[in-house]
Amino acid sequence: MNIKENKKNAIAFYRMAYEGNPKAAIEKYCGGTYIQHNPHVANGPKGFVDYFERMQREYPEKSIKFVRAVAEGDLVALHTHQIWPDNDQYITMDFFRFDTKGKICEHWDSIQQIPKTSANPNTMY
């Protein structure tokens, strides 16, 4: 298990899909099985592709910044800052599991909108 390579590949996979090429991301970084835990996305590679293609059509101006990546064993966690239309901002934590061949095979995420005000001066990232 190559943790450094998994971190690099998780970022490349998510960036490629988010920026509008989810089919290529699945072909390059997924091992054929893709177990999805986000209730808004259908299970499997097709569900992933369909979701990201729709997001690209509906929100082509969205952007993502990868704040940090943390890896342990076969898991990689990505902490991102996303900006959507009308400066609608989100923090996400995405977890990807890699199979024994170094391919992404499972995904979990947690998404939180950045509020307009905060009780402290710290960013969410």
Backbone as JSON Lines, residues from 0, in Angstrom:
{"i":0,"aa":"M","n":[0.85,-1.18,0.0],"ca":[0.0,0.0,0.0],"c":[0.9,1.24,0.0]}
{"i":1,"aa":"N","n":[0.74,2.08,-1.01],"ca":[1.55,3.28,-1.14],"c":[0.72,4.5,-0.74]}
{"i":2,"aa":"I","n":[0.85,4.92,0.51],"ca":[0.03,6.0,1.05],"c":[0.26,7.31,0.29]}
{"i":3,"aa":"K","n":[1.5,7.61,-0.02],"ca":[1.81,8.86,-0.74],"c":[1.14,8.87,-2.12]}
{"i":4,"aa":"E","n":[1.22,7.76,-2.81],"ca":[0.6,7.64,-4.14],"c":[-0.93,7.72,-4.03]}
{"i":5,"aa":"N","n":[-1.5,7.08,-3.02],"ca":[-2.95,7.14,-2.82],"c":[-3.42,8.57,-2.59]}
{"i":6,"aa":"K","n":[-2.68,9.34,-1.79],"ca":[-3.04,10.75,-1.56],"c":[-3.03,11.53,-2.87]}
{"i":7,"aa":"K","n":[-1.98,11.37,-3.64],"ca":[-1.86,12.05,-4.93],"c":[-3.0,11.65,-5.86]}
{"i":8,"aa":"N","n":[-3.32,10.37,-5.9],"ca":[-4.37,9.88,-6.8],"c":[-5.77,10.29,-6.35]}
{"i":9,"aa":"A","n":[-6.01,10.36,-5.04],"ca":[-7.32,10.81,-4.55],"c":[-7.56,12.26,-4.96]}
{"i":10,"aa":"I","n":[-6.55,13.1,-4.83],"ca":[-6.67,14.51,-5.23],"c":[-6.89,14.6,-6.73]}
{"i":11,"aa":"A","n":[-6.1,13.89,-7.5],"ca":[-6.23,13.94,-8.97],"c":[-7.61,13.45,-9.41]}
{"i":12,"aa":"F","n":[-8.08,12.37,-8.8],"ca":[-9.4,11.8,-9.11],"c":[-10.5,12.82,-8.86]}
{"i":13,"aa":"Y","n":[-10.5,13.41,-7.68],"ca":[-11.56,14.34,-7.31],"c":[-11.48,15.62,-8.13]}
{"i":14,"aa":"R","n":[-10.27,16.13,-8.34],"ca":[-10.11,17.34,-9.15],"c":[-10.61,17.12,-10.58]}
{"i":15,"aa":"M","n":[-10.25,15.99,-11.17],"ca":[-10.65,15.68,-12.55],"c":[-12.17,15.6,-12.66]}
{"i":16,"aa":"A","n":[-12.81,14.94,-11.72],"ca":[-14.27,14.82,-11.74],"c":[-14.92,16.16,-11.49]}
{"i":17,"aa":"Y","n":[-14.47,16.89,-10.49],"ca":[-15.06,18.16,-10.09],"c":[-14.93,19.2,-11.21]}
{"i":18,"aa":"E","n":[-13.82,19.16,-11.93],"ca":[-13.59,20.15,-12.98],"c":[-14.19,19.74,-14.32]}
{"i":19,"aa":"G","n":[-14.94,18.64,-14.37],"ca":[-15.73,18.35,-15.54],"c":[-15.41,17.11,-16.34]}
{"i":20,"aa":"N","n":[-14.54,16.22,-15.83],"ca":[-14.24,15.01,-16.59],"c":[-14.35,13.76,-15.71]}
{"i":21,"aa":"P","n":[-15.55,13.49,-15.19],"ca":[-15.69,12.34,-14.3],"c":[-15.48,10.98,-14.98]}
{"i":22,"aa":"K","n":[-15.79,10.87,-16.26],"ca":[-15.56,9.59,-16.96],"c":[-14.09,9.24,-16.97]}
{"i":23,"aa":"A","n":[-13.24,10.2,-17.31],"ca":[-11.79,9.96,-17.32],"c":[-11.28,9.66,-15.91]}
{"i":24,"aa":"A","n":[-11.85,10.32,-14.9],"ca":[-11.44,10.06,-13.52],"c":[-11.74,8.62,-13.13]}
{"i":25,"aa":"I","n":[-12.94,8.16,-13.46],"ca":[-13.32,6.78,-13.16],"c":[-12.41,5.8,-13.91]}
{"i":26,"aa":"E","n":[-12.19,6.05,-15.19],"ca":[-11.36,5.15,-16.0],"c":[-9.94,5.06,-15.48]}
{"i":27,"aa":"K","n":[-9.39,6.17,-15.04],"ca":[-7.98,6.2,-14.62],"c":[-7.77,5.76,-13.17]}
{"i":28,"aa":"Y","n":[-8.68,6.14,-12.27],"ca":[-8.42,5.96,-10.84],"c":[-9.32,4.96,-10.12]}
{"i":29,"aa":"C","n":[-10.37,4.47,-10.77],"ca":[-11.31,3.55,-10.13],"c":[-11.05,2.13,-10.64]}
{"i":30,"aa":"G","n":[-11.21,1.17,-9.75],"ca":[-10.96,-0.22,-10.11],"c":[-12.17,-0.97,-10.63]}
{"i":31,"aa":"G","n":[-13.25,-0.28,-10.98],"ca":[-14.44,-0.95,-11.5],"c":[-15.57,-0.99,-10.48]}
{"i":32,"aa":"T","n":[-15.24,-1.14,-9.21],"ca":[-16.23,-1.08,-8.14],"c":[-16.15,0.29,-7.52]}
{"i":33,"aa":"Y","n":[-17.31,0.9,-7.28],"ca":[-17.33,2.21,-6.61],"c":[-18.54,2.23,-5.69]}
{"i":34,"aa":"I","n":[-18.29,2.01,-4.41],"ca":[-19.34,1.99,-3.4],"c":[-19.51,3.42,-2.91]}
{"i":35,"aa":"Q","n":[-20.73,3.92,-3.04],"ca":[-21.03,5.32,-2.72],"c":[-21.86,5.4,-1.44]}
{"i":36,"aa":"H","n":[-21.44,6.26,-0.51],"ca":[-22.18,6.44,0.73],"c":[-22.91,7.78,0.81]}
{"i":37,"aa":"N","n":[-22.71,8.66,-0.18],"ca":[-23.44,9.92,-0.22],"c":[-24.86,9.6,-0.7]}
{"i":38,"aa":"P","n":[-25.9,9.92,0.08],"ca":[-27.26,9.55,-0.3],"c":[-27.81,10.28,-1.52]}
{"i":39,"aa":"H","n":[-27.1,11.3,-2.0],"ca":[-27.55,12.05,-3.17],"c":[-26.92,11.55,-4.47]}
{"i":40,"aa":"V","n":[-26.07,10.53,-4.37],"ca":[-25.37,10.01,-5.54],"c":[-25.62,8.51,-5.63]}
{"i":41,"aa":"A","n":[-26.0,8.05,-6.82],"ca":[-26.26,6.61,-7.02],"c":[-24.97,5.81,-6.85]}
{"i":42,"aa":"N","n":[-25.13,4.57,-6.44],"ca":[-24.0,3.67,-6.24],"c":[-23.35,3.33,-7.58]}
{"i":43,"aa":"G","n":[-22.06,3.05,-7.56],"ca":[-21.34,2.59,-8.74],"c":[-20.74,3.7,-9.58]}
{"i":44,"aa":"P","n":[-19.85,3.33,-10.5],"ca":[-19.19,4.31,-11.36],"c":[-20.16,5.18,-12.16]}
{"i":45,"aa":"K","n":[-21.24,4.6,-12.67],"ca":[-22.2,5.38,-13.46],"c":[-22.87,6.47,-12.62]}
{"i":46,"aa":"G","n":[-23.23,6.13,-11.39],"ca":[-23.83,7.12,-10.5],"c":[-22.89,8.29,-10.25]}
{"i":47,"aa":"F","n":[-21.61,8.0,-10.07],"ca":[-20.59,9.03,-9.87],"c":[-20.49,9.93,-11.1]}
{"i":48,"aa":"V","n":[-20.38,9.31,-12.27],"ca":[-20.27,10.07,-13.53],"c":[-21.51,10.93,-13.75]}
{"i":49,"aa":"D","n":[-22.68,10.34,-13.59],"ca":[-23.92,11.09,-13.79],"c":[-23.99,12.31,-12.88]}
{"i":50,"aa":"Y","n":[-23.64,12.14,-11.61],"ca":[-23.69,13.23,-10.64],"c":[-22.76,14.37,-11.05]}
{"i":51,"aa":"F","n":[-21.5,14.04,-11.34],"ca":[-20.53,15.09,-11.66],"c":[-20.78,15.73,-13.02]}
{"i":52,"aa":"E","n":[-21.32,14.99,-13.97],"ca":[-21.69,15.6,-15.25],"c":[-22.82,16.61,-15.04]}
{"i":53,"aa":"R","n":[-23.79,16.26,-14.19],"ca":[-24.89,17.18,-13.9],"c":[-24.37,18.42,-13.18]}
{"i":54,"aa":"M","n":[-23.48,18.24,-12.21],"ca":[-22.91,19.39,-11.49],"c":[-22.15,20.31,-12.45]}
{"i":55,"aa":"Q","n":[-21.45,19.73,-13.42],"ca":[-20.7,20.55,-14.38],"c":[-21.65,21.34,-15.28]}
{"i":56,"aa":"R","n":[-22.75,20.71,-15.7],"ca":[-23.73,21.42,-16.53],"c":[-24.4,22.55,-15.76]}
{"i":57,"aa":"E","n":[-24.81,22.27,-14.53],"ca":[-25.56,23.23,-13.74],"c":[-24.7,24.3,-13.08]}
{"i":58,"aa":"Y","n":[-23.45,23.97,-12.76],"ca":[-22.58,24.9,-12.02],"c":[-21.16,24.91,-12.62]}
{"i":59,"aa":"P","n":[-21.0,25.33,-13.86],"ca":[-19.68,25.26,-14.48],"c":[-18.64,26.18,-13.83]}
{"i":60,"aa":"E","n":[-19.07,27.19,-13.1],"ca":[-18.14,28.15,-12.5],"c":[-17.68,27.77,-11.09]}
{"i":61,"aa":"K","n":[-18.08,26.62,-10.59],"ca":[-17.67,26.22,-9.25],"c":[-16.15,26.01,-9.2]}
{"i":62,"aa":"S","n":[-15.58,26.13,-8.01],"ca":[-14.14,25.91,-7.87],"c":[-13.87,25.11,-6.6]}
{"i":63,"aa":"I","n":[-12.69,24.49,-6.56],"ca":[-12.3,23.68,-5.41],"c":[-10.84,23.94,-5.08]}
{"i":64,"aa":"K","n":[-10.56,24.0,-3.79],"ca":[-9.18,24.09,-3.31],"c":[-8.98,22.92,-2.36]}
{"i":65,"aa":"F","n":[-7.92,22.18,-2.57],"ca":[-7.59,21.06,-1.69],"c":[-6.73,21.61,-0.55]}
{"i":66,"aa":"V","n":[-7.3,21.64,0.64],"ca":[-6.63,22.24,1.79],"c":[-5.64,21.26,2.41]}
{"i":67,"aa":"R","n":[-6.06,20.0,2.55],"ca":[-5.16,19.0,3.09],"c":[-5.63,17.61,2.71]}
{"i":68,"aa":"A","n":[-4.68,16.69,2.74],"ca":[-4.96,15.27,2.51],"c":[-4.29,14.49,3.63]}
{"i":69,"aa":"V","n":[-5.03,13.56,4.21],"ca":[-4.52,12.73,5.29],"c":[-4.76,11.28,4.89]}
{"i":70,"aa":"A","n":[-3.77,10.44,5.09],"ca":[-3.91,9.04,4.68],"c":[-3.45,8.1,5.8]}
{"i":71,"aa":"E","n":[-4.15,6.98,5.87],"ca":[-3.79,5.91,6.8],"c":[-4.29,4.61,6.2]}
{"i":72,"aa":"G","n":[-3.43,3.63,6.13],"ca":[-3.82,2.34,5.57],"c":[-4.35,2.5,4.16]}
{"i":73,"aa":"D","n":[-5.57,2.02,3.91],"ca":[-6.15,2.1,2.57],"c":[-7.11,3.28,2.41]}
{"i":74,"aa":"L","n":[-7.1,4.23,3.37],"ca":[-8.0,5.38,3.33],"c":[-7.25,6.69,3.11]}
{"i":75,"aa":"V","n":[-7.88,7.58,2.33],"ca":[-7.39,8.94,2.16],"c":[-8.55,9.88,2.46]}
{"i":76,"aa":"A","n":[-8.29,10.89,3.27],"ca":[-9.28,11.93,3.58],"c":[-8.83,13.23,2.93]}
{"i":77,"aa":"L","n":[-9.74,13.87,2.22],"ca":[-9.47,15.17,1.6],"c":[-10.32,16.23,2.27]}
{"i":78,"aa":"H","n":[-9.71,17.31,2.66],"ca":[-10.39,18.46,3.26],"c":[-10.37,19.54,2.19]}
{"i":79,"aa":"T","n":[-11.55,19.97,1.72],"ca":[-11.6,20.93,0.62],"c":[-12.41,22.17,0.97]}
{"i":80,"aa":"H","n":[-12.12,23.22,0.22],"ca":[-12.89,24.47,0.28],"c":[-13.48,24.65,-1.12]}
{"i":81,"aa":"Q","n":[-14.81,24.65,-1.2],"ca":[-15.48,24.78,-2.49],"c":[-16.25,26.09,-2.54]}
{"i":82,"aa":"I","n":[-16.18,26.74,-3.71],"ca":[-16.94,27.96,-3.93],"c":[-17.87,27.72,-5.11]}
{"i":83,"aa":"W","n":[-19.16,27.97,-4.87],"ca":[-20.2,27.76,-5.86],"c":[-20.76,29.12,-6.27]}
{"i":84,"aa":"P","n":[-21.7,29.16,-7.22],"ca":[-22.25,30.46,-7.66],"c":[-22.75,31.31,-6.49]}
{"i":85,"aa":"D","n":[-22.69,32.61,-6.69],"ca":[-23.11,33.59,-5.68],"c":[-22.27,33.5,-4.41]}
{"i":86,"aa":"N","n":[-21.01,33.07,-4.55],"ca":[-20.07,32.96,-3.43],"c":[-20.6,32.05,-2.32]}
{"i":87,"aa":"D","n":[-21.34,31.03,-2.69],"ca":[-21.86,30.02,-1.77],"c":[-20.71,29.06,-1.48]}
{"i":88,"aa":"Q","n":[-20.21,29.05,-0.24],"ca":[-18.99,28.31,0.08],"c":[-19.26,27.13,1.0]}
{"i":89,"aa":"Y","n":[-18.5,26.05,0.76],"ca":[-18.64,24.81,1.52],"c":[-17.27,24.26,1.9]}
{"i":90,"aa":"I","n":[-17.27,23.57,3.01],"ca":[-16.13,22.78,3.42],"c":[-16.56,21.32,3.29]}
{"i":91,"aa":"T","n":[-15.72,20.5,2.68],"ca":[-16.04,19.08,2.59],"c":[-14.92,18.24,3.18]}
{"i":92,"aa":"M","n":[-15.3,17.1,3.66],"ca":[-14.37,16.06,4.07],"c":[-14.78,14.83,3.27]}
{"i":93,"aa":"D","n":[-13.93,14.41,2.37],"ca":[-14.2,13.23,1.54],"c":[-13.22,12.14,1.93]}
{"i":94,"aa":"F","n":[-13.74,10.95,2.11],"ca":[-12.92,9.8,2.43],"c":[-13.0,8.81,1.28]}
{"i":95,"aa":"F","n":[-11.85,8.36,0.81],"ca":[-11.76,7.39,-0.28],"c":[-11.03,6.16,0.22]}
{"i":96,"aa":"R","n":[-11.59,4.99,-0.08],"ca":[-10.9,3.73,0.22],"c":[-10.3,3.19,-1.07]}
{"i":97,"aa":"F","n":[-9.09,2.7,-0.97],"ca":[-8.38,2.13,-2.11],"c":[-8.34,0.62,-1.99]}
{"i":98,"aa":"D","n":[-8.45,-0.07,-3.14],"ca":[-8.34,-1.53,-3.13],"c":[-6.87,-1.93,-3.11]}
{"i":99,"aa":"T","n":[-6.59,-3.23,-3.15],"ca":[-5.21,-3.72,-3.07],"c":[-4.38,-3.39,-4.31]}
{"i":100,"aa":"K","n":[-5.05,-2.97,-5.38],"ca":[-4.33,-2.58,-6.61],"c":[-4.1,-1.07,-6.68]}
{"i":101,"aa":"G","n":[-4.48,-0.35,-5.62],"ca":[-4.28,1.09,-5.59],"c":[-5.35,1.87,-6.34]}
{"i":102,"aa":"K","n":[-6.53,1.28,-6.51],"ca":[-7.64,1.95,-7.19],"c":[-8.72,2.34,-6.18]}
{"i":103,"aa":"I","n":[-9.37,3.47,-6.42],"ca":[-10.44,3.93,-5.54],"c":[-11.66,3.03,-5.71]}
{"i":104,"aa":"C","n":[-12.21,2.59,-4.57],"ca":[-13.35,1.67,-4.65],"c":[-14.5,2.04,-3.72]}
{"i":105,"aa":"E","n":[-14.32,3.07,-2.86],"ca":[-15.39,3.43,-1.94],"c":[-15.23,4.89,-1.52]}
{"i":106,"aa":"H","n":[-16.39,5.55,-1.25],"ca":[-16.38,6.98,-0.92],"c":[-17.42,7.33,0.14]}
{"i":107,"aa":"W","n":[-17.01,8.16,1.1],"ca":[-17.89,8.77,2.09],"c":[-17.61,10.27,2.06]}
{"i":108,"aa":"D","n":[-18.58,11.1,2.42],"ca":[-18.3,12.53,2.53],"c":[-19.19,13.2,3.56]}
{"i":109,"aa":"S","n":[-18.73,14.35,3.98],"ca":[-19.48,15.22,4.87],"c":[-19.31,16.63,4.34]}
{"i":110,"aa":"I","n":[-20.41,17.34,4.18],"ca":[-20.4,18.67,3.57],"c":[-21.04,19.66,4.53]}
{"i":111,"aa":"Q","n":[-20.38,20.8,4.72],"ca":[-20.92,21.83,5.6],"c":[-20.8,23.19,4.91]}
{"i":112,"aa":"Q","n":[-21.88,23.91,4.86],"ca":[-21.86,25.25,4.3],"c":[-21.15,26.19,5.27]}
{"i":113,"aa":"I","n":[-20.33,27.09,4.73],"ca":[-19.66,28.08,5.55],"c":[-20.67,29.17,5.88]}
{"i":114,"aa":"P","n":[-20.92,29.41,7.17],"ca":[-21.91,30.43,7.53],"c":[-21.37,31.85,7.29]}
{"i":115,"aa":"K","n":[-22.28,32.78,7.19],"ca":[-21.92,34.19,6.96],"c":[-21.24,34.8,8.19]}
{"i":116,"aa":"T","n":[-21.59,34.32,9.38],"ca":[-20.98,34.81,10.61],"c":[-20.48,33.63,11.43]}
{"i":117,"aa":"S","n":[-19.53,33.93,12.34],"ca":[-18.94,32.89,13.18],"c":[-18.72,33.43,14.58]}
{"i":118,"aa":"A","n":[-18.82,32.58,15.57],"ca":[-18.58,32.96,16.96],"c":[-17.08,33.09,17.26]}
{"i":119,"aa":"N","n":[-16.22,32.7,16.27],"ca":[-14.77,32.83,16.46],"c":[-14.12,33.31,15.17]}
{"i":120,"aa":"P","n":[-12.87,33.75,15.21],"ca":[-12.21,34.28,14.03],"c":[-11.54,33.24,13.14]}
{"i":121,"aa":"N","n":[-11.68,31.96,13.46],"ca":[-10.98,30.9,12.74],"c":[-11.73,30.47,11.49]}
{"i":122,"aa":"T","n":[-10.99,30.11,10.45],"ca":[-11.63,29.56,9.26],"c":[-12.03,28.12,9.52]}
{"i":123,"aa":"M","n":[-12.84,27.59,8.64],"ca":[-13.26,26.18,8.76],"c":[-12.27,25.25,8.06]}
{"i":124,"aa":"Y","n":[-11.2,25.82,7.56],"ca":[-10.17,25.03,6.91],"c":[-8.82,25.5,7.36]}
